[in-house]
Amino acid sequence: MNSSTYEPPGPEGSGVEQVVVIGAGQAGLAVSHELSELGVDHVVLERARVGQSWRDRWDSFCLVTPNWTMSLPGFPYAGDDPEGFVPRDGIVAYLERYASSLTAPVRDGVGVDSLEPGSKSRFLLRTSAGDVEAESVVVCTGAFQRPYRPDAAAAFPPGLLVIDAVGYRNPAALPPGKVLVIGSGQTGCQISEELHEAGREVFLACGRAPWVPRQAGGRDIVSWLRETTFFDMSVDALPSPAARLGANVQVTGARGGHDLNYRTLQTMGVQLLGRLTGVEGRRARFADDLADSVAFGDARYAEIRAALSKQLPAMGMPVPELPDPPPFRADPPRELDLDGFGAVICTTGFRPDYTRWVRFPAVVDAMGFPLIHDDASTVVPGLYFCGVHFLRKRKSSTLFGVGEDAAIVARSIARNRSELAAAH
Ligand SMILES: Cc1cc2nc3c(=O)[nH]c(=O)nc-3n(C[C@H](O)[C@H](O)[C@H](O)COP(=O)(O)OP(=O)(O)OC[C@H]3O[C@@H](n4cnc5c(N)ncnc54)[C@H](O)[C@@H]3O)c2cc1C
């Protein structure tokens, strides 16, 4: 890796980068690795530092998938705890080591403000280091980009701290008082648990999320699911394209990994609520849908169990015992008086953010997700995306799945470049 200051190629050089990869998270680094393997010159531009999104996660964050999933192209997990869960800094260290092993330059501190049509069918990147032209561009700016807040969360009274998950660091950094967490995906569950253990009174407004036990038959659930088609599912296999925005399975890697879901949180003393429907003055209101949300999670768990029971024997593997969900009973309040609350944390997911700065028509769908062909190309020749949730498969946005997409993107770029060279 060469992370010296970036000087965009000027008129004395060719003036043009062959390929610019935007973003040095796992997706950008994996694409860089694959391009180098194919001998394609490129540069990686990163607005902050390698692995910035992982650095930005809260202090106690641990990998949710097991350590073996830190397995980027040419850089498999080499530690001695493949079924453990490294803390945040361990993930960053892995990505830094990966970046150091790459041959192409990774330029930290260079943000791309816009991507536009340039001269001669090239791309014009307006960056914090100046304008750059490129023949091809791979956008790797994050699987989970812009924090999303439901409209109902817009009217909290002034003076009450309202933050997104990216603004959360640790319990001590919050003002004193009760905490309302909105959103019961992995992040909301993990932050609720941490705050409860720190002695806070925690209220969790729940939405719909699947859940799974952390372990089954002495093995991590992610390791079992990897044996099935679960992570290879494409968006077409989902009930609707909007299902891409649904929560990932409730489970945690904190403290060695354990079950963490509606039921475990309720048992420990977190007050579960229905969805937030609105705030009026100092009163927050919630839907009468907690039981429905838990039933939704149980139904997804039943589907996962059924898939394991069907697919594992077909591969000659044993089916681990998976428990029935225990009964769930709750009679949550429909209204909360916000007096005594110190903070509200919105853990309500993310939305794509490309349309703000990628100035090409028809490259994303109505929800803002990139539209790609089978070879990962887009309608704009030379423009690619990688690291997007469900880009090709469910695993496209994961540490262990992005490499497959990165290889396809790199092969497509190399092929197009050699076809162009042959035509001239
Ligand atoms: C809370 C949370 C927990 C997760 N846990 C797991 C897990 O346990 N296992 C797993 O496999 N996956 C997990 N994921 C999913 C996924 O692995 C991560 O989201 C991962 O960070 C995605 O990598 P990426 O390279 O696609 O994007 P990012 O890591 O977000 O990297 C994008 C990079 O692009 C840079 N960038 C953005 N815009 C610009 C710009 N305009 N110009 C220049 N640079 C730019 C950013 O600074 C960043 O460094 C988790 C996701 C979240 C949100």
PDBQT file of the ligand as one rigid body, heavy atoms in Angstrom, charges set to zero:
ROOT
HETATM    1  C1  LIG A 501     -23.530  -2.261  12.497  1.00  0.00    +0.000 C 
HETATM    2  C2  LIG A 501     -23.050  -3.161  11.394  1.00  0.00    +0.000 A 
HETATM    3  C3  LIG A 501     -22.488  -4.385  11.710  1.00  0.00    +0.000 A 
HETATM    4  C4  LIG A 501     -22.032  -5.239  10.704  1.00  0.00    +0.000 A 
HETATM    5  N1  LIG A 501     -21.473  -6.441  11.058  1.00  0.00    +0.000 NA
HETATM    6  C5  LIG A 501     -21.048  -7.277  10.086  1.00  0.00    +0.000 A 
HETATM    7  C6  LIG A 501     -20.438  -8.541  10.421  1.00  0.00    +0.000 A 
HETATM    8  O1  LIG A 501     -20.348  -8.921  11.573  1.00  0.00    +0.000 OA
HETATM    9  N2  LIG A 501     -19.993  -9.313   9.407  1.00  0.00    +0.000 N 
HETATM   10  C7  LIG A 501     -20.090  -8.947   8.091  1.00  0.00    +0.000 A 
HETATM   11  O2  LIG A 501     -19.640  -9.690   7.224  1.00  0.00    +0.000 OA
HETATM   12  N3  LIG A 501     -20.664  -7.771   7.762  1.00  0.00    +0.000 NA
HETATM   13  C8  LIG A 501     -21.138  -6.937   8.717  1.00  0.00    +0.000 A 
HETATM   14  N4  LIG A 501     -21.706  -5.733   8.363  1.00  0.00    +0.000 N 
HETATM   15  C9  LIG A 501     -21.931  -5.463   6.927  1.00  0.00    +0.000 C 
HETATM   16  C10 LIG A 501     -20.677  -4.982   6.163  1.00  0.00    +0.000 C 
HETATM   17  O3  LIG A 501     -19.652  -5.926   6.304  1.00  0.00    +0.000 OA
HETATM   18  C11 LIG A 501     -20.210  -3.630   6.588  1.00  0.00    +0.000 C 
HETATM   19  O4  LIG A 501     -21.222  -2.684   6.404  1.00  0.00    +0.000 OA
HETATM   20  C12 LIG A 501     -18.956  -3.158   5.822  1.00  0.00    +0.000 C 
HETATM   21  O5  LIG A 501     -18.509  -1.965   6.420  1.00  0.00    +0.000 OA
HETATM   22  C13 LIG A 501     -19.218  -2.952   4.331  1.00  0.00    +0.000 C 
HETATM   23  O6  LIG A 501     -17.998  -2.763   3.683  1.00  0.00    +0.000 OA
HETATM   24  P1  LIG A 501     -17.856  -1.832   2.391  1.00  0.00    +0.000 P 
HETATM   25  O7  LIG A 501     -16.445  -1.797   1.975  1.00  0.00    +0.000 OA
HETATM   26  O8  LIG A 501     -18.868  -2.218   1.391  1.00  0.00    +0.000 OA
HETATM   27  O9  LIG A 501     -18.302  -0.407   2.933  1.00  0.00    +0.000 OA
HETATM   28  P2  LIG A 501     -17.659   0.469   4.061  1.00  0.00    +0.000 P 
HETATM   29  O10 LIG A 501     -16.959  -0.347   5.064  1.00  0.00    +0.000 OA
HETATM   30  O11 LIG A 501     -18.722   1.394   4.505  1.00  0.00    +0.000 OA
HETATM   31  O12 LIG A 501     -16.523   1.266   3.276  1.00  0.00    +0.000 OA
HETATM   32  C14 LIG A 501     -16.822   2.356   2.429  1.00  0.00    +0.000 C 
HETATM   33  C15 LIG A 501     -15.662   3.308   2.476  1.00  0.00    +0.000 C 
HETATM   34  O13 LIG A 501     -15.879   4.313   1.506  1.00  0.00    +0.000 OA
HETATM   35  C16 LIG A 501     -15.502   5.565   2.029  1.00  0.00    +0.000 C 
HETATM   36  N5  LIG A 501     -16.278   6.557   1.286  1.00  0.00    +0.000 N 
HETATM   37  C17 LIG A 501     -17.616   6.750   1.317  1.00  0.00    +0.000 A 
HETATM   38  N6  LIG A 501     -17.958   7.729   0.466  1.00  0.00    +0.000 NA
HETATM   39  C18 LIG A 501     -16.826   8.179  -0.112  1.00  0.00    +0.000 A 
HETATM   40  C19 LIG A 501     -16.547   9.179  -1.089  1.00  0.00    +0.000 A 
HETATM   41  N7  LIG A 501     -17.525   9.903  -1.648  1.00  0.00    +0.000 N 
HETATM   42  N8  LIG A 501     -15.253   9.363  -1.450  1.00  0.00    +0.000 NA
HETATM   43  C20 LIG A 501     -14.269   8.598  -0.918  1.00  0.00    +0.000 A 
HETATM   44  N9  LIG A 501     -14.485   7.645   0.000  1.00  0.00    +0.000 NA
HETATM   45  C21 LIG A 501     -15.754   7.424   0.402  1.00  0.00    +0.000 A 
HETATM   46  C22 LIG A 501     -15.870   5.465   3.506  1.00  0.00    +0.000 C 
HETATM   47  O14 LIG A 501     -15.127   6.376   4.288  1.00  0.00    +0.000 OA
HETATM   48  C23 LIG A 501     -15.530   4.005   3.814  1.00  0.00    +0.000 C 
HETATM   49  O15 LIG A 501     -14.236   3.842   4.297  1.00  0.00    +0.000 OA
HETATM   50  C24 LIG A 501     -22.163  -4.859   9.351  1.00  0.00    +0.000 A 
HETATM   51  C25 LIG A 501     -22.746  -3.632   9.029  1.00  0.00    +0.000 A 
HETATM   52  C26 LIG A 501     -23.194  -2.787  10.041  1.00  0.00    +0.000 A 
HETATM   53  C27 LIG A 501     -23.824  -1.473   9.661  1.00  0.00    +0.000 C 
ENDROOT
TORSDOF 0
